[in-house]
Amino acid sequence: MSARLHLATKKGCDGVELDNVDAYMVNNNRSGFLLSYNDQLKYNIWLAKEAHQRNLSVGLKNDLDQIKDLVEYFDWALNRQCWEYKSCDMLQPFAK
């Protein structure tokens, strides 16, 4: 992932949207690893810090259940189905 973030910087991107950062919630852990809430939290924080070290704005996609723990590390959030699932209010911590 560090290499991908580096590539984004090299290509002139000013931000990244990180997807599938909620593997701990998915049945059978699609990552292939048994991940806990804390495993995912540590990884997501690491990703955000890696992005910021490259002066990239970093967005959290999905992973609504960890917003309260991640809002201070991510610059914005994107959720394409919050209206459908009536969960948009969970994104409120990102509203400024």
C-alpha positions in Angstrom: 0.0 0.0 0.0 2.9 2.3 0.6 4.0 1.9 -3.0 0.4 2.6 -4.2 0.3 5.8 -2.1 3.7 6.8 -3.5 2.4 6.2 -7.0 -0.6 8.4 -6.4 1.8 11.2 -5.3 4.0 10.6 -8.3 1.0 10.9 -10.7 0.0 14.2 -9.1 -2.9 13.1 -7.0 -3.8 15.3 -4.1 -6.0 12.8 -2.3 -6.9 9.1 -2.1 -10.1 7.3 -1.3 -9.4 4.1 0.6 -11.9 1.3 -0.1 -12.5 -2.1 1.5 -11.1 -1.0 4.9 -13.8 -2.9 6.7 -12.7 -6.4 6.1 -13.1 -7.3 9.7 -16.9 -7.0 9.3 -17.3 -9.2 6.3 -18.3 -12.9 6.7 -15.3 -15.1 6.1 -13.0 -12.1 6.1 -12.6 -11.5 2.4 -9.0 -10.5 3.1 -8.1 -14.1 3.8 -7.1 -13.2 7.4 -9.1 -13.3 10.6 -9.2 -9.7 11.5 -10.5 -8.1 14.7 -11.9 -4.6 15.1 -8.5 -3.5 16.6 -6.5 -5.1 13.7 -8.6 -3.1 11.2 -8.4 0.0 13.3 -4.6 -0.1 13.5 -4.3 -0.8 9.7 -6.7 2.1 8.8 -4.8 4.5 11.1 -1.5 3.4 9.5 -3.0 3.9 6.0 -4.2 7.4 6.9 -0.8 8.4 8.3 1.0 7.0 5.3 -1.2 9.1 3.0 -0.6 12.2 5.1 3.1 11.7 5.1 2.8 12.1 1.3 0.7 15.2 1.6 -2.4 13.4 0.4 -5.9 14.1 1.6 -7.3 10.8 2.7 -10.9 9.6 2.6 -12.6 6.8 4.5 -14.9 4.8 2.4 -17.5 2.8 4.3 -16.4 1.3 7.6 -19.1 3.3 9.4 -18.7 1.4 12.7 -15.1 2.7 13.1 -15.9 6.4 12.3 -15.7 7.5 15.9 -12.2 6.0 16.2 -11.0 7.2 12.8 -12.4 10.7 12.3 -9.3 12.3 13.7 -7.1 10.5 11.2 -9.1 10.9 8.0 -10.0 14.1 6.2 -13.3 13.2 4.7 -15.6 10.2 4.2 -17.5 8.7 1.3 -20.3 6.3 1.5 -22.3 5.5 -1.6 -25.2 3.7 0.0 -25.9 5.6 3.2 -29.2 6.9 1.8 -30.3 3.4 0.8 -29.4 1.9 4.2 -30.5 5.0 6.2 -27.1 5.4 7.8 -26.0 8.8 6.6 -26.3 10.2 10.1 -23.3 8.0 11.0 -21.1 10.2 8.8 -22.0 13.3 10.9 -18.6 13.4 12.6 -17.0 14.3 9.3 -19.4 17.3 8.7 -17.6 20.6 9.4 
